[in-house]
């Protein structure tokens, strides 16, 4: 099963949003862990999900890049999480 190794938030992310982003990240891994584990090295996968909060809807886009794929390939698998069209975090996945 794929696991989160490291999470980096971008400066523009407000503190209150971080727990929500962590939830979105775990939700993605719960749903797609087997699928991304079986992907070819160097390939990528993206998907969009709507989450309903108490007062607003979050439009979340996940972009997963699998490690490998030749000399210029990624050394680690990474997942970028966009919320409402803004890049909010990058996670190293392994």
C-alpha positions, 0 to 999 in steps of 0.5 A: 500500500502506498504511504505518505512520506513527506508533505510540503505546503505552499506559503499561501495555504491558510492554517485552517485549510491544512487539516482539510488538505490532509483529509483530501490526501488520505482520501485519495490514497484510500481510493487510488493506492492500488491503482497508482501502485500498478502504474508504469514508471514515469507515468502520471494520473490526475483526477478531480473531486468535489468535497462539500464543507460546512459552508463551501465546496472545495474543488480538488485536483490531484496530480500523481507522478510515478517515480522512474521513467528513464534518466530524467524521470522522477526520483520519487513519486509525487502527488500535487494537490490543488484546491480551488485551482491553487496548488496547495501541497506536494506530497512524496508518496512511496 
